[in-house]
Amino acid sequence: MLVLGIDTSCDDTSAGVVTGDLAILSNVVSSQDEVHTKFGGVVPELASRKHLENIIPIVDSALVKAGVALKEIDIIAVTKGPGLVGSLVAGISAAKAISLALQIPLLGVNHLEGHIASSLLTKNPPPPKFPFVALVVSGGHTSLYLVKKDGEGEGGTIEYVLKGQTLDDAAGEAFDKVAKLLNLGYPGGRLIEKAAALAHDAGWEGVTFPRAYLKKGSFDFSFSGVKTSVRNYIKASEKDGDLDDELKGRIAQGFQEAVVEVLAKKSISLVLTEGVDTLVVCGGVAANGRLREVIFEGAVEHDIRVVIPKRELCTDNGAMIGAVGVLRANEARLDNLSMNAISRLKI
Amino acid sequence: MSNTEKNGLIISTNSPEETILLGSALGKGALGGRGLFVALTGEMGAGKTKFTQGIAKGLKIDEGYVVASPSFTLINEYPGEIALNHIDLYRLGGTDELLELGYEEYFYGDGVTVVEWAERADELLPVNRINISISILSENIREFRISFLGETNEKLSVASVGFIKEHLMTFIESKKGE
């Protein structure tokens, strides 16, 4: 079985081809951070038009890299939400056109399910076994799920139980905004990580910022408070002149520690509460090295297996949508042409 | 700390919780009318999302919905008797991007539309709107400058401005009792 996965839910246009046994044949993403950096700030392509320009070349490229022809594809999986309707429609329209023209069954996919499914595409370490806890952490989302499978094999249905979510800012958003406050530029997440690592190596102590654990036993998150604390700290420090690199590094380090600690502790705590043995961390922020480090440290302590996909699978990509296509192959339909984009979509 | 201006109100809140209460007062007032547009401005950490959480509460949006920041998602829609469109222009590069996004559908929709970083929409902002600029006075204290622009100033056709003002005044009165 060959599945073509397409995602146009956020800034990137992406497409990938995966096989029935979840091997990635290709995974092509349009984003180029260098292009963004040129403008010295967060300059995403919000414009849906960009997706329209990108979609055909990206799909072509994914097919060429996979070495397969479009007519060999068995299922087309496309993100139907959550996301901006205008952007989603670009991917959905292309998918529908291919489905209709070549009579290939079509499946609408939840983007968040795609992020979780990205862990099933990992080969080393091997993919997680059900049930497991998944932390989806990105610019737009920070959620904890219990992922279960009823029944074995292809007939089994996967269930996602939302156990916690951010009540205000997503973790990736907080990284991005703090990077902006520190004038670090774009992409914020990676630059905070870099500044924090430099500070750590130089022996500069991180500034202590508050951790929001919310009420006892809650698996929800809140990162708006730590962002505001950083803002207040910067304002107070600026009275003594501009922030030097040392202070920026100390703030970046302290902020990162505050966010990472809460993400790691709550994730591990949920794994223990649910009595499962595996934690999956996915989404763009899962690429953060310090988050990986702290989660692995905590996991070792409790004998928890951690699966974090490699960087290119953590960020938005088409292969992860293709992976959901494999999991839900029996739901793909030839007459799925009335499928709509859905801006709010829960799993 | 609260007083009325010729064409608006200045209200301060002493905590994030009170910011939610103020938002809720505005939301309750907005239950009377459709098509209300609220333009929020204020630096990072000012409490724009907190205030919007309050508006959702006042509008009686189902509490099962978490009103989280739309900075990355750009728009979060919450259904209800009067729907709430929560928009955030933080990541907007320029007004041309708004044009390409088909912003009219959201800006001139039926429900209540709240836009964070509204200054980035510039001349595309609807003429009839409530402008709210939030200033950080100290770690916890925020000052809200609320002004009523266009027809929302006198007519009740766009939204029940009188009703909204009434609710905001009730909030001010409740603070005086502290």
Interface residues (C-beta under 8 A of the other chain):
Chain A: C10 F39 V42 V43 P44 L46 A47 S48 R49 P82 G83 L84 G86 S138 G139 G140 Q165 T166 L167 D168 D169 A170 G172 E173 D176 K177 K180 L181 S224 K227 T228 R231 N232 S343 R344
Chain B: E43 M44 G45 T49 K50 Q53 V66 A68 S69 S71 F72 T73 L74 I75 N76 E77 Y90 R91 L92 G93 D96 E97 E100 L101 G102 I136 E139
